[in-house]
């Protein structure tokens, strides 16, 4: 019985990890901004404004400090 429980928990953990990776448009990246936006804001992926950025205009950042160094400001809606 314990082996079945361990196997079930391992399978659930693996499924959760797969879901996390699949949910991110860019695995390894946490923030997105637009190359076209004059405001130069960056967002988390599920922000209402991030969802409006076309893929061809998107720029991705791994960290908040990376986005700030590139001259982008945090979005006032999602507050990354």
N, C-alpha and C positions, 0 to 999 in steps of 0.2 A: 504494500500500500504506500509506503513512504517513497519508494522509487517512482511510483506513478505520480505522486504529488510533486516530487522534484522535477520530473520530466514536464509536467504541466506548467509549473512555474517557470522553468527554463524556456518553454515554448512561448508563454505569455510575454516574458522579458524580451525575447527575440522579436516577437510581433510588435511590441511597443517601440523598439529601436527602429525597426523598418518603417513604422508609421511616422516617427519623428523625422527620419531622413527624407521620406517621400513628401512630407508636408512642407519642407523648405524648398523654395524654388532653386536655390543654390546652396547645396550642402557645404558647410564650412563658413558660410557667410551669414551675418546677422542683420545687416542693414542694407537699404537700397536708397538711391537718390536718382535724380534725373539730370542728364547732361543738358537738357533744354531749359529747365526751370531757372528763371532769373533769381528766384529766392534762394537757390542752392540749399534746400532742406534735405535731411535724410530721415528715413522712417524705418520702423520694424515692418516685416513683410505683411502682417495682417492689418496694417493701418489702411483706413479708407482712401488716403491719398496715394499710398504706395501701390495700391491695386490699379490706379489709373495710369501708372507709368508704363509706357510701351517697352517691350523687351529691347528693341533697337536703341532706345534712349536711356536704358538703365545702366547705372554704375553701382557696383557692389562693394561693400566694406565688411571686413572680418570683425573689426572692433570699432567702438565708439570713437576712440582716439584717432584711428585711421581716417574716419570721416571728418573729424574736426580738423586734422592736419591738412586734409584736401580742400579745406575752405567751406565745408558744408556745416549748416547749423541744425540742431535738433528740431524736429517737427513739434509744434505746440499742441497738436492733437494726441499723438501717440507717445510723446515724451520719451524718446529712446535714450 
